[in-house]
Every structure is written in C-alpha cells, then in structure tokens.
Amino acid sequence: MIQAKAYGVNDSKALFQPMTIERRDPKPDDVVIEIAYCGICHSDIHTARGEWSGTQYPCVPGHEIVGHVVAVGKKVKKFKLGETVGVGCFVDSCGKCAPCKSNEEQFCEKGTTYTYNSPVKEGGYTYGGYSSHITVKQDYVLKIKKGLPLDRVAPLLCAGITTYSPLKRYGTKKGKKVGVVGLGGLGHMAVKIAKAMGAEVTVFSTSPEKAADAKKLGAKHFVYSKEKANFHPLAKKFDLIIDSVSATHNLTPYLQTLKIDGTMVLLGVPPEPSQVVASALIGGRKRLTGSLIGGIKETQEMLNFCATKKVFSDIELIGADKINEAYDRTVNGDVKYRFVIDAKTF
C-alpha cells in the first residue's frame, strides 16, 4: 500500500487536520498520480460537514485534481510516467450498462464510484484529492496539455464540466443569448465558457458589486436580480439560462426571460424547494431541467476546449492549513472564484 499525506475530518463538526491514508498499489490497469493541486468545491463542504446524508468518516474530500503520473500498472497504455493528468468527480463505473456504454458514466445504473466518500468493492470507501497521491484506473484519468497553469486548470474537473456540459447540450454558439444566474465558482466558469463558445452573456446576481467582475469575465450585461423591475425589459430574450445558485429562490422571473422553446438548467442544489409558476413554462413551451457533470469523453473534450480557448478558473491558491478558513469563506461567498489547495503543503 502507498502511504499518502492528506487532510481530512473525523466528524461533521471537526476541523480539517493532517492525517495519513492508504492508496492501493497499482493494479495492471491503474495509474498512480502525485497530486499537484486540488480545488475546493461546495459539495466538498456539504459532505465534510454532514449536510448531505451518508458521509463516512474520516472524510478526505476533493474531486478537482491535477498532477503527474508517478507509476503505472503493466497493462496501462494510455499514460506514461511524468505525464500531466487530471481526475474529476468519479473514478469507476460498471462499464456495461446503457449509460456507461453511451459515455455517460456519471449515470451508471449499478452505481458510479465517486472520487471520495463512495463505497468500493474491496471494502471501505474512497478518499479524495486533499492528499499527496491517488491511484485511479486508467479509463478514469484525463489528459492535460503541457504548459497550462495547473492550479487554474484544477477547478475545470468539476466546475468546468458542470457548466460546459449543458452549454454544449443546448447549442450555445455565436448568435445565442445566455443568462447566468449567480457569479460564484460555477457561475464564473459558465460566463467564461459561454463567451468562448460565442454567446452573448448576461449575469444575474444579488450582489451589485459583482457587476465589474462580470464584465471582466466576459459578460456583456449585468442584472441586479433583487429588483423585480429589472426583469421586465428582458422578457423572451434568452435562449438558455444556466442557474448556478445553491440558495432557495424563485425561478419564475428567470423563466419569463426565456424565448419560446428556451431552456433553464439548474446546477445548484438548494436546501429547500424553489418556487415556479406553471404558466411561466406553459406560455412559451419552455423547459426547466437540470444537469450533473459529464462523462469521461465529454470531460476530456471540455479540457481540450478550455486549453485551446485559454479558459481557466479564477482562483485563490492556499496551503492545506487554510482549508477550514476557506470553507467558511466559500459559504460566505468570499472567494473569487475558487479556492485551490497546493498539494505540496499536505
């Protein structure tokens, strides 16, 4: 077994602290990765703090992982020693069900094995990227082009694919108008990627001080969403709305800004049900849907797209001893726009 340095929590109220975890020695189709950086996703916070049911402790979160290959199994053909790679939200699936065969492993019918807090066949459960090393099957490892700013690439493994997938699925391109609700870790990536796809982007936010940042990130317009009157001029304007907000809010005003056959995609997971008036959907044949992440094929496509377009996350790089502070600041919206942990500090 490989002894890896990590940071984790022992219960839902505990602070993060150093610990040592075990990674399996590489099987024939495994890749061992020395982690360079790992992003902090809001789902890490929900899991570590027991806000979603089923957290196993000790818990080592992290699924926005970039690093370098330091060992490979004897059957590994896709990767070489020293190669720059990434690991996203999951590390295994059955590979045989209809979703898996359609490159949608995140919807595996037998249960996707997530990068952390997910049961494994050998017993126990997975540990994530707040650690020095990780061992992953080669089919769930992603290639990252040389010369990229790896700390800014790390959040693409979750925030990037979570926003890229629906933007691509619903035809974002030049001439399309896209609204982005919320300007946080997900929202700022939605703005960047939609802009890179050629769309005209409008940001909706309850924080008027974010107007300048929205423009810098690529948005053409900014709407202060606490003022109902600001929605009236936007009726039937948007082809697509990406809603990244995790707080409970009324969806109806946004639906009313969609064109006929327009689509609103939910990415955030509010703790309570959000409001929606049926007529806002019926009057215009509009769609209200959701999106998760993407499969390995689509995630690799996203990484290649972002490398070509030079689209990377805006981050604040921290040492592992700042994880507790970073969690509190993330909950309070005090980050622009993603915390990333330097793995050398584990």
C-alpha positions in Angstrom: 0.0 0.0 0.0 1.1 3.6 -0.7 1.2 5.9 2.4 -0.2 9.3 1.3 -0.3 12.5 3.3 -3.8 14.0 3.5 -6.1 16.5 5.2 -9.5 15.3 6.4 -12.1 15.5 9.1 -13.2 12.8 11.7 -16.8 14.0 12.1 -19.2 16.7 10.9 -18.1 19.2 13.5 -14.4 18.7 13.3 -11.8 20.9 11.7 -9.5 19.6 9.0 -6.3 18.2 10.2 -3.3 16.3 8.8 -3.7 12.5 8.5 -2.1 9.6 6.7 -4.2 7.5 4.3 -3.5 4.4 2.3 -3.7 4.2 -1.5 -3.7 0.8 -3.2 -0.6 -0.3 -5.1 -1.2 -0.1 -8.8 -3.1 -3.0 -10.4 -2.4 -3.8 -14.0 -4.7 -1.0 -15.3 -4.0 1.6 -12.6 -2.3 4.9 -12.7 -0.6 6.4 -9.6 -0.7 10.2 -9.5 1.3 12.6 -7.4 -1.2 15.4 -6.9 -0.1 19.0 -7.5 -3.3 20.9 -6.9 -6.9 20.2 -5.8 -9.8 22.6 -6.0 -12.4 23.1 -3.2 -16.0 22.5 -4.4 -19.1 23.5 -2.4 -20.1 19.8 -2.5 -16.8 19.1 -0.5 -18.2 21.3 2.2 -21.7 19.7 2.2 -20.1 16.3 2.5 -17.4 17.1 5.1 -19.9 18.9 7.3 -22.5 16.1 7.1 -25.1 18.4 5.3 -25.8 15.6 2.9 -26.7 12.2 4.3 -24.3 9.3 4.2 -20.9 10.9 4.9 -18.3 8.3 6.0 -15.6 9.5 8.4 -12.8 10.0 8.4 -13.6 12.0 5.2 -11.0 13.3 2.8 -12.8 15.3 0.1 -11.6 16.7 -3.2 -12.5 15.9 -6.9 -10.8 18.7 -8.8 -7.4 17.0 -9.1 -4.4 17.7 -11.3 -1.0 16.1 -11.0 1.6 13.9 -12.6 1.9 10.2 -13.2 4.5 8.5 -11.0 3.7 4.9 -11.5 1.6 2.7 -13.9 0.3 -0.8 -14.0 1.7 -3.3 -16.5 -1.4 -3.1 -18.8 -1.5 0.7 -18.9 -1.2 2.0 -22.4 -2.8 5.5 -22.2 -0.4 7.2 -19.9 3.4 7.5 -19.3 5.5 8.4 -16.3 5.7 12.2 -15.8 2.6 12.9 -17.9 0.3 15.7 -16.7 -3.2 14.3 -15.8 -6.4 15.1 -14.0 -9.1 13.3 -12.0 -12.6 14.5 -11.7 -15.7 13.6 -9.8 -15.7 9.8 -10.3 -13.1 7.0 -10.5 -15.1 4.0 -11.6 -18.4 2.6 -13.0 -19.6 -0.7 -14.2 -18.7 0.0 -17.9 -21.5 -2.3 -19.1 -24.9 -0.5 -18.6 -26.5 1.7 -21.2 -25.3 5.0 -19.7 -21.7 3.7 -19.4 -21.7 2.5 -23.0 -23.0 5.9 -24.0 -20.1 7.7 -22.3 -22.4 8.8 -19.5 -20.6 7.0 -16.7 -21.9 9.6 -14.2 -25.3 7.9 -14.5 -24.1 4.3 -14.2 -27.1 2.1 -13.4 -25.1 0.0 -11.0 -23.7 3.0 -9.1 -20.9 5.4 -10.0 -17.9 5.2 -7.7 -17.2 8.8 -6.8 -13.8 10.2 -6.1 -14.5 10.4 -2.4 -16.9 9.0 0.2 -18.0 6.2 -2.2 -18.0 2.5 -1.3 -15.5 0.3 -3.1 -15.6 -3.4 -3.9 -12.7 -4.3 -1.7 -14.3 -2.7 1.3 -14.1 0.7 2.8 -14.7 3.9 0.7 -12.8 6.3 -1.4 -10.7 9.2 -0.3 -10.4 12.3 -2.5 -7.8 14.8 -3.6 -6.9 16.6 -0.4 -3.9 14.3 -0.4 -0.5 13.8 -1.9 -1.2 10.8 -4.1 -4.2 8.9 -5.6 -4.4 5.6 -7.5 -7.0 5.5 -10.3 -8.0 3.2 -13.2 -6.5 4.5 -16.4 -10.0 4.8 -18.0 -11.0 7.4 -15.5 -7.8 9.6 -15.8 -7.8 12.6 -18.1 -5.0 14.1 -20.2 -4.0 17.7 -19.6 -1.9 19.5 -22.2 1.6 20.7 -21.3 2.3 24.3 -20.4 -1.1 25.1 -18.8 -1.5 26.8 -15.4 -2.3 23.7 -13.4 -3.6 25.5 -10.4 -6.2 27.2 -12.6 -7.0 24.0 -14.5 -7.9 22.0 -11.4 -11.4 23.5 -11.0 -12.3 22.6 -14.6 -12.5 19.0 -13.4 -15.9 19.9 -11.7 -16.9 23.5 -12.2 -15.7 23.4 -15.8 -17.5 20.2 -16.9 -20.6 21.0 -14.8 -21.1 24.2 -16.9 -19.6 23.1 -20.2 -22.0 20.1 -20.5 -25.3 21.9 -20.5 -23.9 24.8 -22.5 -22.9 22.4 -25.2 -26.0 20.2 -25.0 -28.3 23.2 -25.6 -26.5 24.6 -28.5 -24.5 27.5 -27.2 -22.8 29.3 -30.1 -22.5 32.7 -31.8 -25.8 34.4 -32.0 -27.2 32.8 -28.9 -28.1 34.7 -25.7 -27.2 33.0 -22.5 -28.2 34.2 -18.9 -26.1 33.0 -16.0 -27.7 33.2 -12.5 -25.1 33.6 -9.7 -21.4 34.5 -10.1 -19.6 32.0 -7.9 -17.4 29.0 -8.6 -19.8 27.6 -11.2 -21.2 30.8 -12.4 -17.9 32.4 -13.3 -17.0 29.3 -15.4 -20.4 29.4 -17.1 -19.7 33.0 -18.2 -16.2 32.2 -19.5 -17.2 29.1 -21.4 -20.4 30.6 -22.9 -18.4 33.6 -24.0 -15.7 31.3 -25.5 -18.5 29.5 -27.4 -19.5 32.8 -29.0 -22.7 33.6 -27.0 -23.8 37.0 -25.6 -23.8 36.6 -21.9 -25.8 38.3 -19.2 -25.1 37.8 -15.5 -27.9 37.8 -12.9 -26.7 38.5 -9.3 -27.9 39.7 -5.9 -24.5 41.3 -5.4 -24.3 44.6 -7.3 -20.6 44.9 -6.6 -20.0 41.9 -8.9 -21.0 43.9 -12.0 -17.4 44.9 -12.8 -16.2 41.3 -12.4 -19.0 40.0 -14.6 -17.9 42.3 -17.5 -14.2 41.3 -17.0 -15.1 37.6 -17.1 -16.9 38.1 -20.5 -20.5 39.1 -19.7 -21.9 41.8 -21.9 -24.7 42.7 -19.4 -25.3 42.6 -15.7 -28.7 42.4 -13.9 -29.2 43.2 -10.2 -31.7 40.4 -9.6 -33.2 41.7 -6.3 -35.1 44.4 -8.2 -38.1 42.8 -9.9 -38.4 45.7 -12.3 -35.0 44.7 -13.9 -36.6 41.6 -15.3 -39.3 43.3 -17.3 -37.1 44.5 -20.2 -35.7 41.0 -20.6 -38.9 39.2 -21.4 -38.4 36.5 -24.1 -34.7 37.4 -24.6 -32.7 34.4 -23.7 -32.1 31.1 -25.5 -30.6 29.5 -22.4 -30.3 30.2 -18.7 -27.7 28.5 -16.5 -28.7 28.7 -12.8 -25.8 28.0 -10.5 -27.3 29.2 -7.3 -27.5 26.8 -4.3 -29.8 29.0 -2.2 -33.6 28.7 -2.5 -35.0 31.2 -4.9 -38.0 31.9 -7.1 -37.4 30.5 -10.6 -40.4 32.2 -12.3 -38.8 35.6 -13.1 -36.0 33.8 -15.0 -38.3 31.5 -16.9 -40.2 34.6 -18.1 -37.0 35.9 -19.8 -36.7 32.8 -22.0 -37.6 32.7 -25.6 -40.2 30.3 -27.0 -38.6 26.8 -26.5 -36.0 28.3 -24.3 -34.3 26.2 -21.6 -33.4 26.9 -18.0 -30.8 24.5 -16.5 -30.4 24.0 -12.7 -26.9 23.3 -11.4 -27.2 24.3 -7.8 -28.9 22.2 -5.1 -30.9 24.5 -2.7 -31.7 23.0 0.7 -35.4 23.7 0.2 -37.7 23.6 -2.9 -37.7 26.6 -5.2 -40.8 28.3 -6.4 -42.1 28.1 -10.0 -45.4 29.2 -11.6 -46.6 26.7 -14.2 -47.8 29.4 -16.6 -44.2 30.6 -16.9 -43.4 27.2 -18.5 -46.6 26.7 -20.4 -46.6 30.2 -22.0 -43.7 29.7 -24.4 -43.2 25.9 -24.3 -40.2 26.4 -22.1 -38.1 23.7 -20.4 -36.9 23.6 -16.9 -34.2 20.9 -16.5 -31.1 20.0 -14.5 -27.6 18.8 -15.3 -25.0 16.9 -13.3 -21.4 16.7 -14.6 -20.3 14.8 -17.7 -18.8 11.5 -18.7 -15.1 10.9 -19.2 -15.3 11.6 -23.0 -17.1 14.9 -22.6 -14.8 15.9 -19.7 -11.8 15.3 -21.9 -13.5 17.3 -24.7 -14.0 20.2 -22.2 -10.4 20.2 -21.1 -9.2 20.3 -24.7 -11.7 23.1 -25.5 -10.5 25.2 -22.5 -6.9 24.6 -23.4 -7.5 25.8 -26.9 -9.6 28.8 -25.8 -7.4 29.6 -22.8 -10.3 29.4 -20.4 -9.2 28.7 -16.9 -10.7 29.3 -13.4 -10.0 32.4 -11.4 -8.6 31.1 -8.1 -7.1 31.8 -4.8 -4.3 29.4 -4.1 -4.0 28.3 -0.4 -2.0 26.0 1.8 -3.7 23.0 3.4 -3.6 24.8 6.8 -6.1 27.3 5.3 -8.8 24.7 4.4 -11.0 25.5 7.4 -10.9 29.2 6.7 -11.5 28.6 3.0 -14.7 26.6 3.8 -16.1 29.4 5.9 -15.2 32.0 3.3 -16.8 29.9 0.5 -20.0 29.6 2.4 -20.0 33.4 2.9 -19.3 34.0 -0.8 -15.9 35.5 0.0 -13.8 34.0 -2.8 -13.0 35.0 -6.4 -13.9 32.4 -7.5 -12.4 29.1 -6.5 -10.0 28.0 -3.7 -7.3 25.6 -4.8 -5.1 23.8 -2.4 -1.3 23.5 -3.1 -0.7 19.8 -2.5 2.9 20.4 -1.5 1.5 21.7 1.8 -0.1 18.4 2.8 
